[in-house]
Amino acid sequence: MPDLLHPNARGYEIWGKAMDPILQPLLTGYRWDSVAIGGGGFVPAVIPTAERGVFYARTDVGGAYRWTGDKWVPLLDWLSEDQTGLLGVDSLAVDPRDASKVYLLAGIAYHNGGRTAILRSRDYGKTFAIADVTGQFKTHGNGAGRNNGERLAVDPAAGNVLYVGTRANGLFRSDDFGATWQRLPGLDVTTTANGAGIAFVIADPASVKDGRAQRLFVGVSRAGTNLFRSDDGGATFRPMDATPDGLMPQRAALDGTGHLYVTFANGAGPHPRGDEKMDRGAIRKYGIDNGGGQDVTPKGPAASYSGISVDRNDPRRLLASTISLYAPQGRNKGDAKGDRLYLSTDGGNTWTDLVARGFDMDRAAVPWVKGHAIHWASTVAFDPFDGKAAWVTSGNGVFRTPNLDAVPATWRFDVKGLEETVPLGLVSRAGAPLVSTIGDYDGFIHADLKQYGRIHEPQMGTTFGLAYAALQPQVLARVGKSVYVTRDGGATWRLARGMNGTKGQLALSADGKTLLHSPEGPKNGSRVTFFSTDDGDTWTAAQGIAGTRPVADPVDAMRFYAYQDGAFLASTDGGRTFNVKAQLPKGGSDLVRAAPGRAGDVWVALKNGGLARSVDGGGNFTVLNGVTYAGAVGFGKAERDGAYPAVYLWGTVDGLRGVWRSTNEGSDWVRINDDAHQYGGPGDGRFVVGDMNVFGRVYMSTAGRGIVYGEIAQ
């Protein structure tokens, strides 16, 4: 179907538009940025280009980026809330002759009804046109085989011709720069059992005739017959030489001298699932003219293989990576375990294990990466202009070495500007640093928003819940697979001795003496909320609340609140019992907000039901005029001493969806973001949090783009 244009594009072929950082604050009075964490999420691919120093990266839930020589620049911050899923980039292709022309296959199955699009840019990703292809095929940027690729390819001779291998609908071609697509029936492949479908498409530059490549190679994510070639521009396909038994193709690379290298694994990846163990693989070298395959697998530990790259300046130099292997990466006992990287200088006949030869990691002042390894190494890439330099992607970011030949080679965690985490909780306290919790990597104490924070220790991985005591702000609690409590602002954390269920959400009474925990409930069955008065050592079931998210009153230590299926609940006995105080529309956010320093002043974001407020602890509510949608609400420092806290909203006011601020208790609102800084909305974290130390500063969760914040431009 044709491109859809952004309603503010005023006739230009633009869907999302990056804004000049100098111009943006002039229009809104605000400047937007990311809280510095440093990587944190899976980067399935780094893509070199024909232009020196220009690389692109795609992430599974955090959008796409362009490397500018010393940092990564995000390309998809313009995505609106109804485009959240487009942060999942399932494939990325660059015109081999023009690095400014970049294309993305984007969509996530569980966001926006699985909406899928081809995003098209001709200015290095500064602006994009969008072709919605949902009616023809859907993708899943966070699905099985997202490490495969690339599914999207540009013809090396005809920049208007693109190919895309889909997960469940076969192979498609576009003849108009990705604006419209037609299925190629010559490849009789649609679905695969693992849902990954077509793993990669390659158009061979050596086969150009009549202005376009005639030879295509396609890998399919299944065992058995899974490699195909076309010698007539995709009109017909035939199977290639028998592939390794029980293995599935992952990635492929041409050497320009008549060979195709393909990596294999016994699963789609990037990790084991079901019967796909991801513990066995191979690398094969195929002769294009004779069609025969030769095994060139490195003689190392049994492993799956994924990354493969050929040095543009020397076709006999190859770089390859394992994937989902957990072998020691250091020289000391107890060092982190991850993948192996292999270098060949003779076309795959022999390989050097670069990790075993000598491996050093430069953490680049990102403290949390200590103790973590390069893992899920789905792609490796030579720098086309410097064969000694190379990139490797990882489940926690991306690494680069300037010298593959050095012994030991040093791999730098080059993630400056690349912020891909899933924020799950955030607390701002007067006179104290910001505190966060995130998926995978615990969370941080952020003393300086522009410097990488200090990770919570002990670490436990994904941390779902975070709470603090309003009258004792040095008391905080966090929960994931365990419960930890701190009484010194996060300098030390004590493990709670008891726990009834994991994950879920927490609340701390204003005085820090009572802790409530609503664990993640079973898929079927009742849920329970528990309270503890000894920092989580022992727990008792609360009454009248079925496991929904509790929130503490910031003044009265005996009061807690909750919103449950439209019912507003309140406790006045320290969380022991809850009673229904009011009925509100169903479908709202479960994150009730209590105004700082005010007993009984609670706000509920009701999504399409608007924004409701009570000043008597939930006995009576008023729905604020002018707010037609409220996704999340929060509070920050007041504009002046003694005034009501600033109120921040992700919602719709005057027909516009965005981040809004009110300094008069919601009577009037000012939009403080712009269409270039929407970040796909607050995602599943669903929070907006005002800073309690700086008036006008606000933080917002995202679906995978980290913690973003806006502040008044100086």
Secondary structure as UniProt FT lines:
FT   STRAND          3..4
FT   TURN            7..8
FT   TURN            10..11
FT   STRAND          16..17
FT   TURN            21..22
FT   HELIX           23..28
FT   STRAND          30..34
FT   STRAND          45..48
FT   TURN            52..53
FT   STRAND          55..58
FT   STRAND          64..67
FT   STRAND          72..74
FT   TURN            77..78
FT   HELIX           81..87
FT   STRAND          89..95
FT   TURN            96..97
FT   STRAND          98..106
FT   TURN            109..110
FT   HELIX           112..114
FT   STRAND          117..121
FT   TURN            124..125
FT   STRAND          127..132
FT   TURN            134..136
FT   TURN            141..142
FT   TURN            144..147
FT   STRAND          152..154
FT   TURN            159..160
FT   STRAND          162..165
FT   STRAND          171..174
FT   TURN            177..178
FT   STRAND          182..183
FT   TURN            185..186
FT   TURN            193..194
FT   STRAND          198..203
FT   HELIX           205..207
FT   STRAND          208..209
FT   TURN            210..211
FT   STRAND          212..213
FT   STRAND          216..220
FT   STRAND          227..230
FT   TURN            233..234
FT   STRAND          238..239
FT   TURN            245..246
FT   STRAND          248..254
FT   STRAND          259..265
FT   TURN            274..275
FT   STRAND          281..287
FT   TURN            288..290
FT   STRAND          293..295
FT   STRAND          304..311
FT   TURN            312..313
FT   STRAND          314..323
FT   STRAND          327..328
FT   TURN            333..334
FT   STRAND          337..338
FT   STRAND          341..344
FT   TURN            347..348
FT   STRAND          352..353
FT   HELIX           354..357
FT   STRAND          359..362
FT   TURN            364..365
FT   HELIX           367..369
FT   TURN            370..371
FT   STRAND          380..383
FT   TURN            384..385
FT   STRAND          386..394
FT   TURN            395..396
FT   STRAND          397..401
FT   TURN            404..405
FT   STRAND          409..413
FT   TURN            416..417
FT   STRAND          423..427
FT   TURN            430..431
FT   STRAND          434..438
FT   STRAND          444..446
FT   TURN            449..450
FT   STRAND          454..455
FT   STRAND          465..469
FT   TURN            470..471
FT   STRAND          472..479
FT   STRAND          483..486
FT   TURN            489..490
FT   STRAND          494..495
FT   STRAND          505..508
FT   TURN            510..511
FT   STRAND          515..518
FT   STRAND          530..532
FT   TURN            535..536
FT   STRAND          540..541
FT   STRAND          551..552
FT   TURN            557..558
FT   STRAND          560..564
FT   TURN            565..566
FT   STRAND          567..571
FT   TURN            574..575
FT   STRAND          579..583
FT   STRAND          593..594
FT   TURN            596..597
FT   TURN            599..600
FT   STRAND          602..605
FT   TURN            608..609
FT   STRAND          611..614
FT   TURN            617..618
FT   STRAND          622..623
FT   TURN            625..626
FT   STRAND          627..636
FT   TURN            641..642
FT   STRAND          646..653
FT   TURN            654..655
FT   STRAND          656..662
FT   TURN            665..666
FT   STRAND          670..671
FT   TURN            675..676
FT   TURN            679..680
FT   HELIX           683..685
FT   STRAND          688..690
FT   TURN            695..696
FT   STRAND          698..700
FT   STRAND          708..712
//
